[in-house]
Amino acid sequence: MSFRPSRDGFAFRNAFVNHIKIAGLPITDTRGRCGGMAFAALDHWHHRLPVPGASALPPDGNPVADYVYDRLITSIVDNWPMYFQFMRTPDHPTTLNGIGVARMTREEQLPQLKQLLDQGLPQPLGLVQSRDPGAFGNDHQVVAYGYEQDDARTRVFIWDNRYPGREHTLEFKTAYDPADRAVRESNGDEWRGFFVERYAPRLPWYLADGKLLSDRSDARIYVVHGGAKFWVTSPPEFDRLGLRWNEVVELPDGSTGYVADVPGDHVLLREIDRPEVYVTYGGHGFHIPDPDTLVRLGFSWSDVRVLPRDSLRALRPVPVDGTVLREEHRDPVYLVVDGVLRHVPDPVTFTALGLRWDRVGVVPDDALAALPKGAPMPASHLPTWSERSAGQLITRDHDAVDYRIEAGAKPADEVEFVLNLGTGLTWRKELGLHAKDGDWTIAVQDAKRSDANGLYRYQLPDGQLRLRKAKLFGAVTGVLELNDLDRLPAGARVTFTWVRD
């Protein structure tokens, strides 16, 4: 998983107390600062900054507490329209209010969430219980970072900020069932539904590179680099580092304890009296042997942050669990698990583990030799769309197309493809059947709600399905291509229903 509660979530429990008043919003009490903690944790994740290890709740006036409060307000203001829509919408479909919260969750929000999680992007979720603004305090906000799904059940993995360091799940029936609509959390809570929140990353002001921090009753001054604090041990060293006394920010006592001691990823560091330069991943420093290597790794000398003496002693002997690494000129990719490097055998396994290629730390050749290695990760196989019995496809235009695969509906050497036009849609939709020996098109539009054609089994290995739609001025444009037709079961009927335009 690209987001891990034990590494990327705050170590303190969400026990804040608030009485929120925002002009125009009828909000009274809220349960802590759940949205602020979710947004702040994601801010750290996006900027590759470490989350502080302090487990005590920071008091108001502490920059972390105040930042979390500020992000809470942002999370509410930016997402209030969706909360209000869920509040006023019944759980079940109605003529006046549409498909209802349970189906909105499954048919609109879940596909959007899956698409983002498939890209390795953790997302803030709004969990809804309330049916009116006065009960808004019963709603909750969490971070989703993975999912599992089959025809019967769906599980979404979340960090719930009420439970530090723990993985929780949301579980519900994959298909809408009027008799069982609830979304159940692993702690026993039940939710009417959820939605993917609007969110944009922000850098906490107190973690900007070069920020100077000090507790009010403590003479020590810290300089921040890579999201971590480093003690400037004396006034002469302060001056040698080129720092400015008038830029020191005095904070309430105890505040600097909520700034990490070990920097985040992709940070270049050296000590003031030493020439050696290190790049950090997972809190571990990897020595960069020469200027050419530094440039090849995508850095410049202006990226090097100069630290007080002996600062690098704080670095970890082994990268933290969840760190992904490879050497510059070597292909193997390693994941740190239980303090050892484990080889990720192939891209499919890499994707199945929820990892992201842009989060792989590239280090100099031979830099991994001194780290302990364990057994390779077991190889994984992700089922393709054609190996599932049903699912939903999201096109490049964010249209939604449901599909269902029925094995044995046709003779074994044939596969039939059916295209249906969903309720309320009228514009032309096409499904192109491409094979080496020809192309065929099935199309639906206006009163023609369904069309069908097929391919023979021998045409499937090199075949492709091409979904197209009419857009501005009636121009038909491709929006999605599907391969892996040879993995369809014998005699299958594949029914596509275009449900959202």
C-alpha positions in Angstrom: 0.0 0.0 0.0 1.3 3.5 -0.8 -0.3 4.9 2.4 0.3 3.0 5.7 -1.5 4.0 8.9 1.5 3.0 11.0 3.8 5.3 9.0 1.6 8.0 7.4 -1.1 8.5 10.0 -0.7 10.7 13.1 0.3 8.8 16.3 -2.2 10.7 18.5 -5.9 9.9 18.7 -8.4 12.3 17.3 -9.7 13.5 20.7 -10.0 17.2 19.8 -13.0 19.2 21.0 -14.6 21.9 18.8 -17.6 24.1 18.5 -17.5 25.1 14.9 -19.4 28.1 13.5 -19.0 28.8 9.8 -21.1 31.6 8.2 -23.9 30.0 6.2 -23.4 26.5 7.5 -25.6 25.2 10.4 -22.9 23.3 12.1 -22.6 22.9 15.9 -20.4 20.3 17.5 -18.1 18.0 15.6 -16.3 14.8 16.7 -12.8 16.1 17.0 -11.0 17.2 13.8 -11.3 14.1 11.7 -11.3 16.0 8.4 -8.3 18.1 9.5 -6.4 15.0 10.5 -7.2 13.3 7.2 -6.3 16.3 5.1 -3.1 17.0 7.1 -1.9 13.4 6.9 -2.5 13.5 3.1 -0.5 16.8 3.0 2.4 15.0 4.5 2.0 12.1 2.2 1.9 14.2 -1.0 4.9 16.3 0.1 6.8 13.1 1.2 7.2 14.5 4.7 7.4 12.4 7.9 4.5 12.5 10.3 5.6 13.3 13.9 5.8 10.4 16.3 4.3 12.2 19.3 1.4 10.2 20.7 -0.1 12.9 23.1 -2.8 15.1 21.7 -1.3 18.5 20.8 -3.0 21.4 22.6 -4.6 24.4 20.8 -1.8 26.9 20.1 0.5 24.1 19.0 1.2 24.6 15.3 0.1 21.0 14.5 -3.2 21.4 16.4 -3.9 24.7 14.7 -3.0 23.4 11.3 -5.3 20.4 11.7 -8.1 22.8 12.7 -7.5 24.9 9.7 -7.6 21.9 7.4 -10.8 20.7 9.2 -12.5 24.0 8.2 -11.2 23.5 4.6 -12.5 20.0 4.5 -16.0 21.0 5.6 -16.3 24.1 3.4 -15.1 22.4 0.3 -17.3 19.3 0.8 -20.4 20.7 2.4 -22.5 20.5 -0.8 -21.9 16.7 -1.0 -22.6 16.3 2.7 -25.8 18.2 2.3 -26.8 16.2 -0.8 -26.3 12.9 1.1 -28.3 14.3 4.1 -31.3 15.2 2.1 -31.3 12.0 -0.1 -33.0 8.9 1.2 -31.1 5.6 1.4 -33.4 4.0 -1.3 -34.3 5.2 -4.8 -37.3 7.6 -5.1 -38.9 9.4 -8.0 -38.0 12.9 -6.6 -34.6 12.2 -5.1 -33.0 9.8 -7.6 -31.2 6.6 -7.0 -30.6 7.1 -3.2 -27.5 7.2 -1.0 -26.8 3.4 -1.1 -26.7 3.3 -4.9 -24.9 6.7 -5.1 -22.1 5.1 -3.0 -21.9 1.9 -5.1 -22.5 3.2 -8.6 -21.0 6.7 -8.5 -18.5 7.1 -5.7 -17.0 3.6 -5.5 -15.9 3.6 -9.2 -14.3 7.0 -8.8 -12.6 5.8 -5.6 -11.3 2.6 -7.2 -9.9 4.5 -10.2 -7.9 6.8 -7.9 -6.7 4.0 -5.6 -5.6 2.0 -8.7 -3.3 4.9 -9.4 -1.9 4.5 -5.8 -3.5 7.8 -4.7 -4.9 7.7 -1.1 -8.2 9.6 -0.9 -10.2 11.4 1.9 -13.7 9.9 2.3 -16.7 11.5 3.9 -18.7 8.8 5.8 -22.3 9.8 6.3 -24.8 8.9 9.0 -26.7 12.2 9.3 -30.0 13.0 7.7 -30.1 16.7 8.5 -27.4 19.4 9.2 -28.0 19.3 13.0 -26.7 15.8 13.1 -23.5 16.6 11.0 -21.4 15.8 14.0 -22.3 12.1 13.6 -20.5 12.1 10.2 -16.8 11.3 9.9 -13.8 11.7 7.6 -11.1 9.1 6.9 -8.3 8.2 4.4 -8.9 5.4 2.0 -5.8 3.7 0.5 -6.8 0.3 -0.9 -9.7 -2.1 -1.7 -10.7 -5.7 -2.3 -13.7 -6.6 -4.3 -15.6 -9.6 -5.7 -19.1 -10.2 -6.9 -20.5 -10.4 -3.4 -18.5 -8.0 -1.1 -16.3 -5.0 -1.3 -13.8 -4.0 1.3 -12.1 -0.5 1.4 -9.0 -0.2 3.6 -9.0 3.1 5.6 -7.0 5.0 8.2 -9.6 6.1 10.8 -7.9 8.8 12.9 -9.7 7.7 16.0 -7.4 4.6 16.1 -3.7 5.5 15.6 -1.6 3.1 13.7 -4.4 0.7 12.9 -5.9 -0.5 9.6 -9.7 -0.5 9.5 -12.0 -1.5 6.7 -15.4 -0.5 5.3 -17.3 -3.5 4.1 -20.6 -3.7 2.1 -22.4 -5.7 -0.6 -20.9 -4.9 -4.0 -24.3 -4.8 -5.7 -27.2 -2.8 -4.4 -29.5 -4.9 -2.1 -32.5 -3.1 -0.6 -32.4 -5.5 2.3 -28.7 -4.8 3.1 -27.7 -1.2 2.2 -25.3 -0.3 5.1 -21.6 0.3 4.9 -20.0 -1.4 8.0 -16.7 -0.3 9.5 -14.6 -3.0 11.2 -15.0 -1.2 14.6 -18.8 -1.8 14.4 -19.9 1.6 13.1 -22.5 1.6 10.3 -22.7 4.3 7.7 -25.4 5.2 5.2 -22.7 5.7 2.5 -19.6 7.6 1.6 -18.2 9.9 -1.0 -14.7 10.9 -2.3 -14.0 14.3 -0.9 -12.5 17.3 -2.8 -9.0 17.8 -1.7 -5.9 19.7 -2.7 -2.4 19.2 -1.1 -1.0 22.0 1.1 2.4 22.3 2.7 2.3 22.9 6.5 3.9 26.3 7.1 6.1 25.2 9.9 7.7 22.4 7.8 8.9 24.6 5.0 12.6 24.1 4.2 14.8 26.4 6.2 12.1 27.3 8.8 13.6 28.2 12.2 11.6 27.1 15.2 12.1 27.4 19.0 9.9 26.6 22.0 9.2 29.7 24.1 11.0 28.5 27.3 13.8 26.6 25.6 16.9 28.2 24.2 17.4 25.6 21.5 16.8 26.6 17.9 16.0 24.1 15.2 16.2 24.4 11.4 13.7 22.4 9.4 14.8 20.4 6.3 12.8 17.6 4.7 10.1 17.9 7.3 12.4 17.2 10.2 14.1 19.5 12.8 17.8 19.7 13.3 19.3 21.4 16.4 21.6 24.3 15.8 24.0 23.8 18.7 25.5 27.3 19.1 25.3 30.9 17.9 28.6 30.6 15.9 27.1 27.6 14.1 23.9 29.5 13.5 25.9 32.3 11.9 28.0 29.9 9.8 24.9 28.2 8.4 23.8 31.7 7.1 20.7 31.8 9.2 18.9 34.9 10.4 18.0 35.6 14.0 15.0 37.6 13.1 13.4 34.6 11.3 13.3 32.4 14.4 9.6 31.6 15.1 8.9 31.3 18.8 6.2 28.6 19.6 4.3 27.5 22.7 6.3 25.1 24.9 6.4 21.6 23.6 5.6 22.5 20.0 8.9 21.3 18.5 8.2 17.9 19.9 5.6 17.6 17.1 8.1 18.0 14.4 9.8 14.8 13.2 13.5 14.1 14.0 14.1 12.1 10.8 13.6 13.7 7.3 11.3 12.5 4.6 12.1 11.1 1.1 14.1 12.5 -1.7 16.0 15.0 0.4 19.7 15.8 -0.2 21.7 16.5 3.0 25.2 17.1 4.2 26.7 18.4 7.5 28.4 21.8 7.6 31.9 20.4 8.2 31.6 17.4 5.9 31.7 17.1 2.1 29.7 13.8 1.9 26.2 14.2 0.5 23.3 11.8 1.2 19.9 11.3 -0.2 17.2 10.1 2.2 14.5 7.5 1.6 12.6 6.0 4.5 14.7 8.0 6.9 17.9 6.2 5.8 20.8 8.1 4.2 22.3 6.8 1.0 25.7 8.2 0.1 26.1 9.9 -3.3 29.7 9.2 -4.3 30.3 12.0 -6.9 28.8 15.0 -8.6 27.9 13.1 -11.8 25.8 10.6 -9.8 24.0 13.4 -8.1 23.1 14.9 -11.5 22.1 11.6 -13.0 19.7 11.0 -10.1 17.9 14.2 -11.0 19.3 16.6 -8.5 21.4 19.8 -8.7 23.9 21.1 -6.1 21.4 23.8 -5.1 19.2 21.0 -3.8 21.7 20.1 -1.1 20.6 21.2 2.4 23.5 22.0 4.8 22.9 20.8 8.4 24.4 21.4 11.8 27.3 19.2 12.9 26.4 15.5 13.7 22.8 15.9 12.5 23.0 12.8 10.3 23.3 10.6 13.4 19.5 10.8 13.6 19.1 8.9 10.3 17.7 5.3 10.5 20.1 2.3 10.1 17.4 0.7 7.9 14.7 2.4 5.9 11.2 2.4 7.4 8.8 -0.4 6.4 7.0 0.5 3.1 10.0 2.2 1.5 10.5 1.1 -2.1 14.0 1.2 -3.6 16.1 0.3 -6.6 19.7 1.1 -7.7 20.4 3.4 -10.5 21.5 1.0 -13.2 19.9 -2.2 -11.9 16.3 -3.4 -12.5 15.3 -5.1 -9.2 12.9 -3.2 -7.1 12.8 -3.8 -3.4 10.1 -3.2 -0.7 11.2 -2.9 2.9 9.1 -5.3 5.0 9.9 -5.9 8.7 13.2 -4.2 8.4 14.5 -6.2 5.4 14.6 -5.6 1.6 12.3 -8.0 -0.3 12.5 -8.2 -4.1 9.2 -7.3 -5.9 9.4 -9.8 -8.8 7.3 -8.1 -11.5 5.2 -5.1 -12.4 1.9 -7.0 -11.8 3.0 -7.8 -8.2 4.2 -4.2 -7.8 0.7 -2.9 -8.8 -1.1 -5.5 -6.7 0.8 -4.3 -3.6 -0.6 -0.8 -4.2 2.8 0.7 -4.9 3.6 3.7 -7.2 6.5 4.0 -9.6 7.0 7.7 -8.8 7.6 6.7 -5.2 10.5 4.3 -6.0 13.7 5.7 -4.4 16.5 5.5 -6.9 19.9 5.3 -5.2 23.5 4.9 -6.3 24.7 1.5 -7.5 25.7 -0.8 -4.7 24.0 1.4 -2.1 21.6 -1.4 -1.1 24.4 -4.0 -0.6 24.8 -3.3 3.1 21.1 -3.5 3.9 19.6 -6.9 5.1 17.6 -8.8 2.4 14.8 -11.3 2.9 12.8 -13.6 0.7 11.2 -12.2 -2.5 7.6 -11.0 -2.3 5.2 -13.7 -3.6 4.2 -13.1 -7.2 0.7 -11.8 -7.7 -1.8 -12.0 -10.5 -4.3 -9.3 -11.0 -7.4 -10.5 -12.8 -8.1 -8.6 -16.0 -11.6 -7.2 -16.8 -12.2 -10.3 -18.9 -11.5 -12.7 -16.0 -14.2 -11.2 -13.8 -17.9 -12.0 -14.0 -18.9 -8.4 -13.7 -17.6 -4.9 -13.1 -17.6 -1.3 -14.1 -15.3 0.5 -16.6 -14.5 4.2 -16.4 -13.6 5.8 -19.8 -11.2 8.6 -20.5 -14.2 10.9 -20.5 -15.2 9.5 -17.0 -18.3 7.8 -18.5 -19.3 4.6 -16.6 -20.0 1.4 -18.5 -21.2 -1.7 -16.5 -20.4 -5.2 -17.9 -21.5 -8.7 -17.2 -19.9 -11.9 -18.5 -22.1 -15.1 -18.8 -20.1 -18.2 -19.5 -21.6 -20.9 -21.8 -24.4 -18.7 -23.2 -23.2 -19.4 -26.8 -21.5 -22.2 -28.6 -17.9 -22.8 -27.2 -16.2 -21.4 -30.3 -18.1 -18.1 -30.2 -18.3 -15.0 -28.0 -21.2 -12.6 -28.2 -20.9 -8.9 -27.4 -24.0 -6.9 -26.5 -24.2 -3.1 -26.1 -27.1 -1.5 -24.2 -27.9 2.2 -23.7 -28.6 3.1 -20.1 -31.6 4.9 -18.7 -31.8 8.5 -19.7 -29.0 8.3 -22.4 -29.8 9.0 -26.0 -26.5 10.0 -27.8 -24.8 7.5 -30.0 -22.6 4.9 -28.4 -20.6 2.3 -30.3 -18.7 -0.9 -29.6 -16.1 -1.7 -32.2 -15.0 -5.4 -32.6 -11.5 -5.5 -34.0 -9.8 -8.7 -35.3 -7.0 -9.4 -37.7 -9.4 -10.3 -40.4 -11.9 -7.5 -40.0 -13.8 -4.8 -38.0 -17.4 -4.7 -37.0 -19.4 -2.1 -35.2 -22.5 -2.4 -33.0 -24.2 0.9 -32.0 -27.1 2.2 -30.0 -28.8 5.6 -30.2 -32.1 7.2 -29.3 -34.8 4.6 -29.6 -32.4 1.8 -30.5 -31.4 0.7 -27.0 -29.5 -2.6 -27.7 -27.3 -4.1 -30.4 -25.2 -7.3 -30.6 -22.6 -9.1 -32.7 -19.8 -11.6 -32.0 -16.4 -13.0 -32.7 -15.1 -16.5 -33.2 -12.7 -17.9 -30.6 -9.8 -17.9 -33.1 -10.2 -14.1 -33.5 -9.8 -13.3 -29.8 -6.0 -13.5 -29.2 -5.3 -10.5 -31.4 -8.7 -8.9 -31.0 -9.7 -5.6 -29.3 -12.9 -3.9 -28.2 -13.1 -0.2 -28.9 -15.8 1.9 -27.0 -16.7 5.1 -28.9 -19.3 7.8 -28.3 -20.8 10.8 -30.1 -19.5 14.1 -28.8 -19.7 17.7 -30.0 -21.4 18.1 -33.4 -21.9 14.3 -33.5 -18.3 13.4 -34.0 -17.7 9.8 -32.8 -14.6 9.5 -30.7 -12.8 6.6 -29.0 -12.9 6.7 -25.2 -11.7 3.2 -24.1 -9.9 0.1 -25.6 -10.1 -3.4 -24.1 -7.6 -6.2 -24.7 -7.3 -9.7 -23.2 -10.3 -11.0 -25.1 -8.7 -14.5 -25.2 -9.2 -14.7 -21.4 -13.0 -14.7 -21.8 -14.6 -18.0 -20.9 -15.8 -20.4 -23.6 -19.1 -19.5 -25.2 -19.4 -16.2 -23.3 -22.0 -13.5 -23.7 -20.5 -10.1 -22.7 -23.1 -7.4 -22.0 -22.0 -3.8 -21.8 -24.4 -1.2 -20.5 -23.5 2.5 -20.8 -24.9 3.9 -17.6 -23.3 7.3 -17.3 -22.4 9.8 -20.0 
